[in-house]
Amino acid sequence: MKRRSHAFSVLPSFPRRRESRISRNYRKQTGVTLVELIAFIVIAALLATGLITTFTSSMKATPPSGDVSQALQLAQERMELILAYKKSKGFAAMIDPCTLGTPPAPCTSFPSGFGVSVPPFTNWNGSSEYKVITVNVTGPQTIALTALVASY
């Protein structure tokens, strides 16, 4: 007689080994112990404290955005005055209009705590065809705006 193969075969049963209570209880333990949990909390707290300290110290060193914007606006206004004067009088007569006897109104009114200075224009690479214009704004935030102007 031929044996038929069954989809499920029955495995022979072996006698079970008797285990001690300690190894049986140890095998059933899962999860985290209280000591591990406390160690994790302490390490996480130390890392969080370091991150918060770094963040607050970098925020204190950052200038207020309003000061940066105001200084940049003052520098751009002065640069536009210089470029407008160059356009009206020509490259050869290019000067800072705020140094004239009767300067335009934007040259005389600054917000408190800010000062604008324009050093003398210099030739770029020794060529008289190009001039370097620099506008410096000092105050709570310092900005230097530089432009290269060609004789055209």
Legacy VTK file of the C-alpha trace (Angstrom):
# vtk DataFile Version 3.0
C-alpha trace
ASCII
DATASET POLYDATA
POINTS 152 float
0.000 0.000 0.000
1.209 3.399 -0.899
1.419 6.092 1.654
-0.286 9.289 0.829
1.416 12.523 1.711
-0.660 14.730 3.877
-0.552 18.485 3.781
0.044 18.532 7.502
2.361 16.120 9.072
2.446 15.421 12.722
5.811 15.929 14.307
6.901 13.434 16.870
6.614 14.743 20.374
9.717 14.837 22.500
9.653 14.933 26.221
9.926 18.545 27.468
12.896 19.515 29.509
12.125 20.855 32.850
13.407 24.409 33.271
14.164 26.140 36.484
11.906 28.933 37.683
14.657 31.531 37.299
15.277 30.896 33.614
11.499 30.713 32.929
10.881 34.068 34.645
13.893 35.649 33.003
12.677 34.671 29.571
9.267 36.234 30.183
10.705 39.626 31.173
10.369 42.255 28.494
10.414 46.046 28.582
12.594 48.592 30.294
13.807 48.599 33.854
13.445 51.598 36.110
17.206 52.194 36.135
17.319 52.284 32.322
14.376 54.694 32.243
15.997 57.069 34.750
19.304 56.959 32.850
17.497 57.841 29.615
15.674 60.760 31.254
18.927 62.136 32.718
20.771 61.912 29.374
17.844 63.478 27.482
17.667 66.321 30.023
21.397 67.030 29.665
21.129 67.133 25.864
18.060 69.389 26.004
19.819 71.758 28.420
22.809 72.015 26.088
20.624 72.720 23.073
18.574 75.360 24.880
21.726 77.092 26.180
23.254 77.180 22.699
20.063 78.502 21.152
19.584 81.298 23.690
23.208 82.445 23.489
23.039 82.608 19.684
19.788 84.566 19.856
21.377 87.123 22.200
24.287 87.637 19.783
21.991 88.228 16.791
21.197 91.882 16.117
17.530 92.856 15.906
16.285 92.604 12.325
14.864 96.128 12.512
18.342 97.587 13.064
19.778 95.687 10.102
16.907 96.783 7.842
17.167 100.413 8.916
20.949 100.535 8.401
20.620 98.941 4.968
17.860 101.378 3.993
20.021 104.369 5.011
22.947 103.041 2.968
20.760 102.463 -0.091
19.211 105.943 0.146
22.644 107.575 0.267
23.882 105.427 -2.648
20.830 106.424 -4.717
21.497 110.111 -3.989
25.091 109.747 -5.194
24.057 107.881 -8.351
21.282 110.400 -9.108
23.772 113.266 -8.768
26.149 111.427 -11.125
23.333 111.002 -13.642
22.447 114.700 -13.551
25.984 116.198 -13.476
28.027 113.530 -15.272
30.800 111.135 -14.318
33.512 113.806 -14.155
31.603 115.817 -11.517
30.681 112.796 -9.413
30.657 113.655 -5.696
28.535 112.959 -2.652
25.708 115.549 -2.797
25.518 115.555 0.999
28.885 117.326 1.118
27.553 120.343 -0.803
26.742 123.667 0.900
23.003 122.967 0.709
22.597 119.208 0.943
19.343 117.454 0.065
16.920 116.767 2.911
17.727 113.009 3.214
21.330 113.964 4.101
20.349 115.789 7.274
17.806 113.479 8.929
18.953 110.163 10.383
17.249 107.994 12.967
18.819 108.319 16.386
21.855 106.141 16.915
22.832 105.935 13.221
25.518 107.768 11.288
26.299 107.685 7.556
29.719 108.368 6.082
31.058 108.197 2.547
34.822 107.957 2.128
36.320 109.654 -0.959
35.674 107.801 -4.199
38.622 105.834 -5.502
39.591 104.701 -8.987
39.146 101.001 -9.599
42.417 99.250 -10.504
43.997 102.631 -11.254
41.595 103.317 -14.138
39.920 106.723 -14.242
37.009 105.134 -16.158
35.696 103.386 -13.051
35.045 104.660 -9.525
34.363 102.693 -6.358
31.690 104.196 -4.118
31.367 102.987 -0.518
28.662 104.055 1.924
29.215 103.177 5.604
26.374 103.199 8.110
27.259 102.919 11.793
24.951 102.469 14.735
23.420 99.495 16.493
24.235 97.580 13.311
27.080 98.455 10.910
26.606 98.112 7.139
28.986 98.909 4.261
27.458 99.183 0.792
29.852 99.306 -2.190
29.189 100.038 -5.860
31.387 100.170 -8.949
30.403 102.963 -11.343
31.618 103.257 -14.930
31.996 106.356 -17.063
29.294 105.888 -19.690
LINES 1 153
152 0 1 2 3 4 5 6 7 8 9 10 11 12 13 14 15 16 17 18 19 20 21 22 23 24 25 26 27 28 29 30 31 32 33 34 35 36 37 38 39 40 41 42 43 44 45 46 47 48 49 50 51 52 53 54 55 56 57 58 59 60 61 62 63 64 65 66 67 68 69 70 71 72 73 74 75 76 77 78 79 80 81 82 83 84 85 86 87 88 89 90 91 92 93 94 95 96 97 98 99 100 101 102 103 104 105 106 107 108 109 110 111 112 113 114 115 116 117 118 119 120 121 122 123 124 125 126 127 128 129 130 131 132 133 134 135 136 137 138 139 140 141 142 143 144 145 146 147 148 149 150 151
